[in-house]
């Protein structure tokens, strides 16, 4: 296992210290705010000078500041003032700030930082300033310490704090995404599981390409992954430990196929589809006891279950009305209530971690869309449109959705994209090759 991956899965809980204490010379006062709604948002201008090297930092000082800026600008809510336009130069973390110089270049927020390193340990501290009012933003001045292998995580944490203070939303940069990495021709595609930072960096492969893998899903604590494997020739649900890469197939039911797994909010139960005799229903499996419960019992195809954040309900896809639609039922099972009501076919519903929305795939009039609706089916909004968009997954803060987009034709390729829930900031996530089936982790510890 590579050192960085080991850091993420094991050392992060022990070796990455967040030194809270009192904020670093923060002062009282309301910070600048971005009010996020469905309207047009003018990006807030910010300045992120290269962090100060306080000893042994080398390239880390510049790289950390670049990742912080990239995280914030990548949301579409911020615009960075290029460093060559800066009038002032930050040479000391504890030195005074020439606010008039930063006002002159139209910066509303200034983010300064300092980095020191010794051996394989690194310390990062930062402070964000409200330039217009000439003071530090309360709570946006902290210090992190950990191993050099986790320097990008520290940058993500810095950006998460600034983002949360200015938008009022939870952060999502310090997270990972598991996905299916693809290679080879479209009619003989090779697939293997991979995991990466939310922005496409630090890719690690979890399986080889000797067997087809589909639909990976993180556990609520991010230490396990469920996915569907064809290793036995039939689709079977497999549980993998992210740290050790140990894996096991969940309880098999003779004569069946199992697929579309997802964890319950407490991580103790797996819901999935089980196909027997040409018909699929939704089942729940207690991972510890092995107890299996059937949640639906209809002659139609029931699949793609997803728990509500409080674990009380399950949203799922069913064609019982003649075409795939979205239904909600109690977590204990039952008939369920249809909530999708527009034209077209609906599938792959996923409950938002905030509990307020359900994301879905929609096919209508020859186009595919990623959309969101309220949990009662109201206020449907389509966020994307293309030849094939499918399989939404939520960022930890319930603000951004990642999904698979495939191009048309015999040489069509799959790639990962993300979009804000307002439909803004649609962009492709960089990967080393074709990719599909993304699933976002929770925020890392």
C-alpha positions in Angstrom: 0.0 0.0 0.0 1.3 3.5 -0.9 2.2 5.8 2.1 -0.3 8.4 1.2 -3.2 6.0 1.1 -2.1 4.5 4.5 -2.0 8.0 5.9 -5.6 8.6 4.8 -7.0 5.4 6.2 -5.1 4.9 9.4 -2.8 7.8 10.4 -5.4 10.5 9.7 -7.3 9.6 12.9 -4.1 9.6 15.0 -1.5 11.8 13.4 -3.3 14.8 11.9 -3.8 17.2 14.8 -6.1 20.2 14.6 -4.7 22.7 17.0 -7.8 24.6 18.0 -7.3 26.6 21.2 -8.0 30.3 20.7 -8.3 31.5 17.1 -5.0 33.0 16.0 -5.5 36.7 16.8 -9.0 36.7 15.3 -11.2 39.7 16.1 -14.9 40.0 16.5 -16.9 41.1 13.5 -19.2 39.7 10.8 -17.2 38.2 7.9 -18.1 38.8 4.2 -20.9 36.5 3.2 -22.0 34.9 -0.1 -25.8 34.2 -0.1 -26.2 31.1 -2.1 -29.5 30.8 -3.9 -30.7 29.9 -7.4 -30.0 33.4 -8.7 -26.9 34.7 -10.5 -24.0 35.0 -8.1 -21.1 37.3 -8.7 -17.9 35.5 -7.5 -16.3 37.1 -4.5 -12.7 38.4 -5.2 -10.1 36.8 -2.9 -6.3 36.9 -2.6 -4.3 33.9 -1.6 -0.6 34.9 -1.6 2.0 32.1 -1.4 2.2 30.9 2.2 5.3 31.9 4.1 8.1 29.3 4.5 8.9 29.3 8.2 11.5 26.6 7.9 12.0 23.5 5.8 8.8 23.9 3.9 10.3 24.0 0.4 7.6 23.6 -2.3 4.9 22.8 0.3 4.3 26.5 1.0 3.4 27.3 -2.7 1.6 24.1 -3.3 -0.6 24.4 -0.2 -1.7 27.9 -1.2 -2.5 26.8 -4.7 -4.7 24.0 -3.6 -6.6 26.3 -1.2 -7.2 28.8 -4.0 -8.2 26.0 -6.4 -10.7 24.6 -3.9 -12.4 27.9 -3.4 -12.4 29.1 -7.0 -13.6 25.7 -8.1 -16.9 26.2 -6.4 -17.8 29.1 -8.7 -18.4 31.4 -5.7 -14.9 32.9 -5.6 -12.6 34.6 -8.0 -8.9 34.8 -7.3 -6.9 37.9 -7.8 -3.7 36.8 -9.5 -0.5 37.1 -7.5 1.2 39.3 -10.1 -1.5 41.9 -9.4 -0.8 42.0 -5.6 0.7 45.3 -4.4 1.7 44.0 -0.9 3.9 40.9 -0.4 3.3 38.7 2.6 6.7 37.8 4.1 5.8 37.2 7.7 2.7 35.4 9.0 2.5 37.6 12.1 3.4 40.9 10.4 0.8 43.6 9.8 -1.6 43.6 6.9 -1.7 46.6 4.6 -5.4 46.5 4.1 -5.4 49.6 1.8 -3.1 47.7 -0.7 -5.5 44.7 -0.8 -8.5 47.0 -1.2 -6.7 48.7 -4.1 -6.7 45.4 -6.0 -10.4 44.8 -5.1 -9.8 41.9 -2.8 -12.6 41.3 -0.3 -11.0 38.4 1.5 -7.2 37.8 2.1 -6.0 34.4 3.1 -2.5 34.2 4.5 -0.6 31.1 5.8 2.7 29.8 6.9 4.3 26.3 6.6 7.1 24.6 8.5 8.4 21.1 8.1 10.9 18.8 9.9 11.5 15.3 8.7 8.1 13.8 7.7 6.1 16.3 9.8 4.5 19.5 8.6 2.7 22.3 10.4 0.3 24.7 8.6 -1.3 27.7 10.0 -3.6 30.2 8.3 -5.7 33.3 8.8 -8.4 34.8 6.7 -9.1 38.6 6.7 -12.1 40.7 6.0 -10.3 43.3 3.8 -13.1 45.9 3.6 -13.4 46.1 7.4 -9.7 45.6 8.1 -9.8 42.7 10.5 -9.4 39.0 10.8 -12.5 36.8 10.3 -13.5 35.2 13.6 -13.0 31.5 13.6 -11.0 31.5 10.3 -7.6 31.3 11.9 -6.3 27.8 12.8 -3.3 25.5 12.8 -2.9 21.9 11.5 -0.1 19.4 12.0 0.5 16.0 10.4 2.7 14.1 8.1 4.1 15.6 4.8 2.1 12.9 2.9 -1.1 14.5 4.0 -0.3 18.1 2.9 -3.1 18.3 0.4 -5.6 17.3 3.2 -4.4 20.3 5.2 -4.9 22.5 2.3 -8.5 21.1 1.8 -9.1 21.7 5.5 -8.0 25.3 5.3 -10.4 25.8 2.3 -13.2 24.1 4.1 -13.0 26.5 7.0 -12.9 29.6 4.8 -15.7 28.3 2.6 -17.9 27.5 5.6 -17.3 31.0 7.2 -18.2 32.9 4.0 -21.0 30.8 2.6 -22.6 29.4 5.8 -22.5 26.0 4.2 -20.6 23.0 5.4 -17.3 22.2 3.7 -16.6 19.3 1.4 -13.1 19.6 0.1 -11.5 17.2 2.6 -13.2 14.2 1.2 -12.6 11.3 -1.2 -14.5 9.7 -4.1 -14.6 6.1 -5.0 -15.3 5.3 -8.6 -14.9 2.7 -11.4 -11.8 3.4 -13.5 -12.2 2.1 -17.1 -9.9 1.2 -19.9 -10.1 -0.6 -23.3 -12.7 -0.5 -26.1 -16.3 0.2 -25.3 -17.5 -3.3 -26.2 -14.8 -4.9 -24.0 -14.3 -2.4 -21.2 -12.0 -3.3 -18.3 -13.1 -2.0 -14.9 -11.4 -1.6 -11.5 -12.2 0.3 -8.3 -10.2 3.4 -7.6 -10.4 6.2 -5.0 -9.2 9.8 -5.3 -9.5 13.2 -3.7 -12.7 15.0 -4.5 -10.8 17.0 -7.2 -9.3 14.0 -9.0 -5.8 14.1 -7.3 -4.1 11.2 -5.4 -5.7 8.3 -7.3 -5.2 4.9 -5.7 -6.4 1.6 -7.3 -8.3 -0.8 -5.0 -8.8 -3.8 -7.3 -7.3 -5.0 -10.6 -9.2 -5.2 -13.9 -9.6 -9.0 -13.9 -13.3 -8.9 -13.1 -16.1 -6.4 -13.6 -16.9 -4.1 -10.7 -19.9 -1.8 -10.4 -21.6 0.7 -8.0 -19.1 1.3 -5.2 -20.5 3.0 -2.1 -18.7 4.4 1.0 -19.8 3.5 4.5 -20.9 6.4 6.7 -17.5 6.5 8.4 -15.6 6.1 5.1 -13.6 3.1 6.2 -15.5 0.5 4.2 -16.8 0.2 0.6 -19.6 -1.8 -0.8 -19.6 -2.7 -4.5 -21.0 -5.3 -7.0 -18.4 -7.8 -8.3 -18.7 -10.4 -11.1 -15.8 -12.4 -9.8 -17.9 -15.5 -9.5 -19.6 -14.9 -12.8 -22.7 -13.6 -11.2 -23.2 -10.1 -9.6 -22.4 -10.4 -5.9 -22.2 -7.7 -3.2 -18.7 -7.4 -1.8 -17.6 -5.5 1.3 -14.0 -4.1 1.3 -12.0 -2.6 4.2 -10.4 0.6 2.8 -7.3 0.4 4.9 -6.3 -3.3 4.5 -8.1 -3.9 1.2 -9.4 -7.1 2.7 -12.8 -8.0 1.2 -15.6 -10.6 1.6 -18.7 -11.4 -0.3 -21.9 -10.9 1.7 -24.2 -13.8 2.4 -25.1 -15.5 -0.9 -28.6 -16.7 -1.7 -28.5 -19.7 -4.0 -30.0 -19.0 -7.4 -30.0 -15.2 -7.0 -28.1 -12.2 -8.1 -27.5 -9.2 -5.8 -26.6 -5.7 -6.8 -27.1 -1.9 -6.1 -25.9 -2.0 -2.4 -25.9 0.9 0.0 -25.2 1.3 3.7 -27.7 2.5 6.3 -26.7 5.7 8.2 -25.4 3.7 11.1 -23.3 1.4 8.8 -24.8 -1.7 10.3 -27.2 -2.6 7.6 -26.9 -3.0 3.8 -29.9 -2.5 1.5 -29.7 -3.9 -2.0 -31.6 -5.5 -4.9 -31.9 -9.3 -5.1 -33.0 -10.9 -8.3 -34.6 -14.3 -8.3 -36.5 -15.9 -11.2 -36.4 -12.7 -13.3 -37.9 -10.5 -10.6 -35.9 -8.2 -8.3 -37.0 -6.9 -4.9 -35.3 -4.8 -2.2 -33.7 -6.6 0.8 -31.9 -5.5 3.9 -29.0 -7.4 5.5 -27.7 -6.9 9.0 -24.0 -7.1 8.5 -23.2 -8.5 12.0 -26.0 -11.0 12.5 -26.5 -12.0 8.8 -30.2 -11.6 9.2 -31.9 -11.0 5.9 -35.2 -9.1 5.5 -37.3 -8.6 2.4 -38.6 -5.0 2.1 -40.6 -5.1 -1.1 -42.6 -7.9 -2.6 -44.0 -7.1 -6.0 -43.8 -8.6 -9.5 -42.1 -5.4 -10.7 -38.4 -4.5 -10.7 -37.4 -2.7 -7.5 -33.8 -1.4 -7.3 -31.4 1.5 -6.3 -32.5 1.8 -2.6 -31.1 4.8 -0.6 -31.7 5.6 3.1 -32.8 9.0 4.4 -30.1 10.5 6.7 -32.2 9.6 9.8 -32.6 6.0 8.7 -36.4 6.1 8.9 -37.2 5.9 5.2 -35.8 4.4 1.9 -36.1 5.9 -1.5 -36.0 3.5 -4.4 -36.7 2.9 -8.1 -39.6 0.8 -9.3 -41.3 0.1 -12.6 -44.6 -1.0 -11.0 -46.4 1.8 -12.7 -45.2 0.6 -16.1 -42.0 2.7 -16.3 -39.2 3.4 -13.8 -40.3 5.9 -11.1 -39.2 7.0 -7.7 -40.9 5.8 -4.5 -40.4 6.3 -0.8 -41.2 3.6 1.8 -40.5 3.1 5.6 -37.1 1.6 6.3 -38.9 -1.5 7.6 -40.5 -2.0 4.1 -43.9 -1.8 2.6 -45.8 -0.6 -0.4 -44.2 2.8 -0.7 -45.5 6.0 -2.2 -44.6 7.3 -5.6 -43.1 10.8 -5.5 -41.9 11.4 -9.1 -44.6 12.9 -11.3 -43.1 14.4 -14.4 -42.9 13.0 -17.9 -40.2 10.4 -18.6 -38.4 7.7 -16.7 -36.8 8.2 -13.3 -34.0 6.1 -11.6 -31.0 5.9 -9.2 -32.5 8.1 -6.5 -30.2 9.2 -3.7 -31.2 11.0 -0.5 -29.2 14.2 0.3 -27.1 14.1 3.5 -29.0 17.2 4.6 -32.3 15.3 4.2 -34.0 18.0 2.2 -33.6 16.8 -1.4 -33.5 13.6 -3.5 -31.2 13.5 -6.5 -32.1 11.3 -9.5 -31.5 10.3 -13.1 -34.2 11.2 -15.6 -34.6 10.1 -19.2 -37.1 12.1 -21.3 -37.4 13.0 -25.0 -34.1 11.3 -25.9 -32.0 13.1 -23.3 -30.7 12.2 -19.9 -30.7 14.5 -16.9 -29.5 14.8 -13.4 -32.1 16.4 -11.2 -33.3 17.1 -7.7 -36.7 17.2 -6.0 -38.1 17.7 -2.6 -38.7 14.5 -0.6 -42.4 14.7 -1.4 -41.6 15.0 -5.1 -42.3 18.7 -5.4 -40.0 21.4 -6.8 -38.3 19.2 -9.4 -35.3 20.8 -11.0 -33.2 19.4 -13.8 -29.6 20.4 -13.5 -28.0 18.8 -16.5 -28.8 17.5 -20.0 -26.8 15.3 -22.3 -26.7 12.1 -24.4 -26.2 10.1 -21.1 -26.0 11.5 -17.5 -26.6 9.1 -14.7 -25.8 7.9 -11.2 -25.7 11.0 -8.9 -23.8 11.1 -5.6 -23.9 13.9 -3.0 -21.0 15.9 -1.6 -20.9 15.6 2.2 -22.5 19.1 2.6 -25.4 18.3 0.3 -24.5 21.2 -2.0 -22.7 19.5 -5.0 -23.6 16.4 -7.0 -21.1 14.3 -8.9 -22.3 11.9 -11.7 -21.3 9.9 -14.8 -21.5 11.4 -18.3 -21.1 9.3 -21.4 -20.6 10.5 -24.9 -22.4 9.0 -27.9 -21.2 6.7 -30.6 -19.1 3.5 -30.7 -16.2 5.3 -29.3 -18.2 6.9 -26.5 -16.3 7.4 -23.2 -17.5 7.8 -19.6 -16.2 10.7 -17.4 -17.0 12.2 -14.1 -18.7 15.6 -13.7 -20.1 17.7 -10.9 -22.7 20.4 -10.7 -24.1 22.7 -7.9 -27.7 22.0 -6.9 -28.7 25.3 -8.5 -27.5 23.9 -11.8 -24.4 26.3 -11.8 -20.8 25.4 -12.1 -21.0 22.3 -14.3 -17.5 20.9 -14.8 -15.6 17.7 -15.5 -13.5 16.1 -12.8 -10.0 15.2 -14.2 -9.2 11.4 -14.2 -6.5 9.4 -15.8 -8.9 7.7 -18.2 -12.6 6.9 -18.6 -14.4 6.8 -15.3 -17.9 6.0 -14.0 -20.0 5.2 -10.9 -18.7 7.9 -8.5 -19.6 7.8 -4.8 -18.6 10.6 -2.4 -17.2 9.8 1.0 -18.1 11.7 4.2 -15.7 14.3 5.4 -12.5 12.7 6.4 -11.7 12.6 10.2 
